[in-house]
Amino acid sequence: MKKILVTGCNGQLGRAIHGEYAQEEVEFINTDVTEGDGVYALDITDIDAVLKLVRKTCPEVIINCAAHTNVDACEKQWDAAYRINAIGPRNLSIAANEVNAKLIHVSTDYVFEGNATTPYTEFDTPNPVSAYGKTKLEGEKFVREFARKHFIFRTAWLYGEGKNFVRTMLALSEKHDEVNVVCDQQGSPTSAVELARAIRYFEPTESYGTYHATCEGDTNWAEFAEMIFAKAGKNTKVNHVTSQEYARMNPDAAGRPAYSILDNYMMRLTGNYRMADWKDALDEYMKTL
């Protein structure tokens, strides 16, 4: 039976991973920041703790879903963000080599500055503008340096079972007749289920490397919100605001890429794999709410 260690198992992607492997003979080694029913407490920033658990359980695959994802908080918590987003992946990479395991690491569109006019491929040079993006890029570098057998999946605008943009918009619609949403940031909303399916597809292979993994198509945050309300039958009005206007209303907000559409080039080229259109993936997700 295949043994898969999952960090951040209680997060959106961690939950989706479990769902996608539900029909397979898999023994999960679940870890998160706190111990729970069938869940090991694991601090991925502690190399000794990581090595101890990996040597004890000997997984064949390690899927790293753990990250410091609060983009605004990362600006004020650089050390914490670096430990979780960079040192953690380094530790997992070292441990993966110890037991000859595959490491699957999840990264982000925020490694790019957002000045492009065409979708970023895996071969474009990263240049992050936020602490979140910078620490995630450092994590990528450590994975490439230390993990012999690795996959890096860059995703974007992720939503799944847990706190996310879709749920936030629906909650706001219960209390407000209108909401302000940024309209000049372009990206591809991506379902955690769709990302989990891609990970499951590539995990058994030896097609190691860096992949962009977002749902097909693109939109902006305001149009995304409008689509959510339309599919939920809500009449909430979406006021389109610029990033500059949003920054004036939220002075502590971190800089975000204006254009972070990713081209899943390597997925198509290497595995002839295509992720679902973002609208179709949203349809599927909304049925679960």
Disulfide bonds with the S-S distance in Angstrom:
none
